Amino acid sequence: MSTIPTGTGTPTSQFEHASKLVKSRSADTFIWWPHARMIACFNSVVTGPITLETLLRWFNQIDDFGGIDIVELKRVSLKAHKPFRYQLYSTENALKSSDTLPPGDYGYFLTGCSDKYGGDRPCPFWGKTSVGSLGAIRRQFSLLEDDIQDSFRETVSVRDGVRCMFTESDDSVDVHWITPPSAYMGIPSPMGKPSLISEEDLKETSNLLPMRSDIHELWDSNSFSVDVDDEYRIRIFNQDALKAELPPRLKTVPTDKYMSAYLRIHFRQTLIVGLLGGDISYDHSPREVKRMTKALLNPESGENHVPFDDDRWKTDIGKEIFRYNFEETSQLETEAP
């Protein structure tokens, strides 16, 4: 069992919850990897109450993470160390699987690890935090909306009728792909495993739903999705989808037995787009910080640092370099690894 530092963990910097992604989501709940990198964040009002059991299930849908037997989630406070780097301090006992996560910071600790900070295993999410929505993938690769055969439309109309699957409206309704076949190239596979699906696999009527045009825009942007394994609950990850007045669950469970597989693919992509990420290092890379540190602390003039009226000290990176080197010099002896 790993030993996690306990205590208040203060002081912190002003940037632990200040990444562009955190702000865009108005996130109030943050999940940290043991080495103090934020791996997920969400707005608890938008997404709704989430239990530890639900969070672990979601993480395992993205990658094989393991369950409550090898994971502990604890409330934590943060202590700033190097620029944009933090150390976690646990403040409470581990949550139970049925516990709901109120807003705050949580450490995702792996039990039985040799590392004193709670985990010597690389996080499998790192390569997925820049994944785009289905619509963004098509725009990135200049792809058009995939054509739908007339015979497919007829099959779906007979199967589902002509009402929107989510709102039951019959206004501006058309048949749309759950996951567009051309977007398969942007669907990341689990770490160390082959691709989940091919383009041809997606060209099936089971991968089609009738949707109102505005609802389809939200679906295509992965603003919401359907959690099949929670009794087809509709989960929202974006303020725009919150305004759409979607029902809490699909009112009609799909009769097509293969549709659940396609809904799970969309839900996994939505979790990647709407849940993962949030660490400030994605805004300010270690390379940028290193380059700025060298410029500010080892100027060509030979002085110990450039003058403090230099505009570079007013940037986010400059402020963090100043905090670490001049405001909290005592931390130089207790740096996080």
N, C-alpha and C positions, 0 to 999 in steps of 0.2 A: 504494500500500500504506500503510495507516495505521500510525502509530508508537504503540506501547503502552508506557507506563511500565514499567520493570523494577525489581526490588528486592524487599524483604521486605514493604513495605507496612504495617508496624506503626506505631503501635498501632491496635487496633480497639476498638469498644465491646463491650458484652455482649449486643447485640441482633441482630447480623447473622444469627444462626441461631435466633432466638427467637420467630418468629411462631407464631400458633396453628396454622396449617396445617403448618408444619415439625414442630411437636411432635406433632400428630395423626398424621403419617405416620412419626414417628421417623426423619426423613430424615437421610441421611449424605452425600448427593451433591447438589451445588447448581450450577445453571447461571445465570450472570449475563449480562444484557444489557450492552453497552459502557458505558452511563451508570450502571452499578452498581445496577441493579434486578434482583432475583432473578426469573427467568421460569419456572423449573422446579426441582423437587426431588423426590427419591425415596429410598427405602430400598433399598440395593443387595442386601440379603439377601432382602427380600420380592420385589422385581421381578426379581432375577436379573441375571447379567452383561449389560451393554449396551455395544456397540461404538459408536464415533462414527458409523459408517455407519448403524447402527440408529437412533440418536438423530436424525440428520438426516432419515432416512426418516419417522420418527414426526412430527417437526416439519412436514415437508412434507405429511403427511396432514391435519394441522390447518389449515395455511395454506401457501401457496406461498412457501417460504423460500429455495430455492436449495440447491445441493449443495456438495460439497467444493471446487469450483473458486472459489467466492466466499465461503467461510466458513472460519474458523480457530477451533478450540477449543483453549484453552491452560489449563494449571493456573495458578491465580492466588492471590495473597494479597490481603487487603483492608486498606485504611486508612480509618479513620473520618474523616468531615468534618462536614458539618452533621448535626443530629440525624436519625438513621436513614438517613443517606446515606453512601455509601462510594465510594472510588476503587479500581479494580482495578490490580494490579501483576502482570504475567506473570512466572512463575518458571521456565518450561520452554519448549522449542520446541513448535510446534503438533503436535497428535496426528495420527496417520495414521488413515485411515478404518477400518482393521482393529483399531486399538487399543481395548482394553476400558477403561472408565472406572472406576478404583478410587474409593473414597470421597474426597471433597474438594470444593474450589471450582474452577469452570471459567468462564472468560470466553468468550462467544460473539461473536467478532469478525468483522466484515464486511470483507473485503479491498477495497482501492481506495477507501475512504471518505476524505473530506476532513477529517473531525473527528478531532482528535488522540486522543480517547478511543475511537476505533475504530468509530464508527457515527453517521451523521446521519439514519438511517432510523428512523422510529417502529416499535416492535415491534408486529406484528399481533396479539399475544396479549392485549394489555391488556384488551380488552372481553370476554374469554372466561374470565378467572380466577374469576369468580363464578358460572359455569354449574354447575347441580346435576345430580345423577344422575337417571336416568330415574324412579326412585321419588320422588325429591324434587320433580321437575317436576310429577308427578301430585298430590302433596300440596299443592304451592304453588297449583295451580289447582283444587284440590278435585275431581280427576278420579278416577273409579273404574277398576278394571282393565277394559280393553277386552274386550267379549264376543267369543268365537270361535265362528263358525258350526259346526254339527254336521258339515256337509259338509267344512269345512276340517279338522276333527279326524280325520275318516275318511281324508282324503287323506294327512295327516301320518302317521297310524298305519300305513298301507300303505307309505308311503315309508321311514319310519325305524323302524318297530316300536314297541314300548311300553316301551323301555328309555331311561333317561336318556342323552342324547347325550354327556355328560361323564364320568359314573361307570359307565355301563352297568348301573346298578341298575334293578330293576323295582318298587321299593318307593316309594310315594307319588309316582308319576310322572304328570305331566299335560302337555298341550300348552300352550306359552306363546309369547308374542310375543318375537322377538329385540329389536325396538324397537317398543314399543306405539304404534299409530297416533296416539293422542291426545297423545303426548309430542312430536310433531313440532315444536310451537311452541317447545320449549326446546332444539332442536338448532341451534346457531349455524352460520351459513354462513361460508365463507372470506371474508376481508376484501375488500370491493369486488365480491363476486360474489353472484348470486341464491341463494335458498334451495336447499339440496341436494335436498330431497324434500318431497312434500306428504303430507297425511294419507291420501289415497286411494292413493298409491303404496305405502304401508305395509300396506294391507289385501290381502295376498297370502299364499298358503300358503308361498311361499319365505321369508317373514318369520316362520316358526314353527318351534319346536324342542320335542321332548319333554325335559322336565327334572324332576329330583327337586325337591320343594318347597323344601328348604333351599338347594339350588344355585340355584334361581330367585331366591331372596331376595338372594343374593350377586350374581347377574347383574343384577338390577333396580337394585341399588345401585352398579353399575359397579365392583365390587370386583375383578373379573377380566374378561377378554375373550379373544377369539381373534385372533391376528395372522395373517390369511390369507396375507400375503405373506412370512411366515417359516414356510412349510410347516405352517400351521394350529397354530402354537405357542400354548399357553395362557400368557398373561401376567397376573401377579397384581400388584395395586397396593394391597392391604389385608391387614392381619394376619389378619382373620377368614377371608379366602379361603385364606390360607396353611394354616390349620388344616383345611381341607376335603379335603386330600389329593387334589387334582386331578391328573390325568396331565399330563405335559409337553406333550403335543399331543393334538389330537382323534384318537382311535383309528380312527375311521371318517370318511373324507373325505366331505362331503356329496355326494350324487348329483345334487341339484338345482343346475343350473348357475347359477341366479340367486341362490342363497343367499349366495354370497360377497359380493355387493354389500351385502346387509343386515348381514352380519357386519362388514364394513368400517365401516358407519355406527355400529354399536355400539362397535367398537374406537376409532374417532375420538372418540366421546363419552367413552369410558373414559380415553383419553389426556388429554382436557381436564380431566376430573374428578380423575384420579389422578396426573397428572404436572405440569400447569401450576401456576403460582403459588408462593407461599411468601414473598413480600416483606413485610417488617415494616410497610411503608407501608399495607397493607390493614388492619392493626390500628390504626394511628395515622396518620390522614390528614394531609397537609401543612397543611390548614386548622386541624386540632386543634393541631398543633405551633405554628403561627403565633399562634393565640389564646392558648395557654399561655405562649409566649415573651413576648408583650406583657404578660400578667398578672404574670409573675414578674420581668421585667427593667424594666418601666416601670410600677411601682405608682402608684396615685393619691396615695400619701404623698409622692411626689417623691424617694424614696430610689433608689439605683442598682438595688436588687433587694429583694425581700421577704426577711425574715429566713430563715436557712437551717434553722430549726426548724419552718418552715411545712410541713405535711403534703404539699403539692403537690410539694415537692422529692423526696418519696419515691416518687412515681409513676414509671412508665417514661419518660414524656415529660419529667418534671422531671429525672430522672437524666441524660437525654441533653442537655438544655439546660445543665445544670450542667457536664457533661463538656466540651461544646463551648466554653462561655464562660469557664470557670474552671480546668479541669484542663489543657486543651490550647489555651491562648490563642494559641500560635504558629501554629495552623492558620488563624487569622483572615486571615493574609496569603496562604494557599495554598489557599483554598477550591476545591472542585471546582465546575465550572460547573453 
